[in-house]
Amino acid sequence: MATSSDGLFGDMNFLGVIGYVLEQTRFIFLVPILNVLVNLCQVISLLLFIDASYMAIVVAIVKLHGRTPEKVLRWESFKTDDVELAPSSNHPMVLIQIPIYNEKEVCQLSIGAVCKLSWPLDRMIVQVLDDSTDPHSKELVRLECKKWASEGINIKSEVRDSRNGYKAGALTAGMKHSYVEGCEFVVIFDADFQPEPDFLERTVPFLAHNSEIALVQAGWKYVNADECCMTRIQEMSLNYHFAVEQKSGSSIHGFFGFNGTAGVWRISALNEAGGWQDRTIVEDMDLAVRAYLNGWKFVFIDNIKVSNELPSSFRAYRYQQHRWSCGPANLFKKMAMEIIHKENVSLWKKAYLIYNFFFVRKIVVHIFTFVFYCLILPATVIFPEIEVPKWTTIYIPATITILNAIATPKSFYLILYWILFENVMAMHRSKGTLIGLLETSRVKEWVVTQKLGEYNTLRENLITHYSFPERLRWREIMVGMYLFICGYYDFVFGKTYLYLYLFLQSTAFFIVGVGYIGMSVPS
């Protein structure tokens, strides 16, 4: 007859078997797999460090030697007595395109700024490409165009029946009009961009006097950078992109990805490369790569900056980052073999495009940042057998972070917030990258980034604007819970210093998960 003690010993034996199986699974499978992943991440971390250091060294050398585009390339100002009113045959004919889609908050600002450009009126055509479906937005565009036409500006408002091809489709349709035939150069400004009056006088000479140049790209400055912590962090990332990535590419390779706005194209180079294509949602980068493969060079002018607006809600920023991560990955998938098989292109150019420009900077960096710092590194606290060297977790990340922060000295004190928020965004960028590579249903998703216009007049409505989401963002919350559990384990059983990072990072995920990001305005 069985006794209660027999049942107890049976349960203990069963639990012992379970514990033995889990322990063997840990040592036979989990530890070796995690060890391989950690080693792989160490290699990737080193590759990212080399790439970041290389770009920083190039920029430092260029700056020390004073190799500005004006000194390296031929640049001569166009001479005329009155560039605003008098016809001037020595000024090339310029087309300015402003693609708009339901952007009533900013469309008048952009059109007004473009129409005030200092350039002979008979040598400039302003083309507003209005794909708007919102009646209010369409009416505002119509009235603004009518207003400037009455003041002598050669301005055209072009409306399509459908939004096929998104921005690429609008730009292509705009180039088909007969009045474009006499234009040598085309300038693109998104609806929230407001160039200074001397923009054309400072950029077009690079194209007019250097026949090998296809694109002149200006930098950006932000009218709402100080609006909240999230916009300050965006400013830090974008300043690094322009000051280091764009500048190093321009200086060494004569190539960088066109940013889709605040740039001037040579129309002959644009047409030779096949024009705008809508096969991905990064038509700007697509065109830039094709033009570069055709032998054209680009120049980035960092002392010319065009005012624009940063996304001030997390929803708008998330959609923008989806487009900026999904599009390049999808373009890489479509163009990798095309680049490899392209004739009359040096092996150096092909290697730079495939490895540096696409693989490292557009694909690996997003996935690595999220997988290593938010998944693998936290897991190592539960597996004391895994040792991660400090150069992987401290020295390399700290160096790359400082390089990013140097581009925006005023926000250096926000460096911790930048790290935590960028790790959260790495999850969304990784998702976008995988969607682009796998070409799932959202691969062609294009949501226009919401803008607020004159944000100072809306500051009293910020609390309403940054209201909690209709539903919680469970992905962020789940990752935050995972990080918190790993941090708590490390704090209790104490093997490493990581619990401080894990608690902070989990908090960042929780904040984004409940929609609180963006509400605080830093002093």
Order of alpha helices (4+ residues) and beta strands (2+ residues): alpha-alpha-alpha-beta-alpha-beta-alpha-beta-alpha-beta-alpha-beta-alpha-alpha-beta-alpha-alpha-beta-alpha-alpha-alpha-alpha-alpha-alpha-alpha-alpha
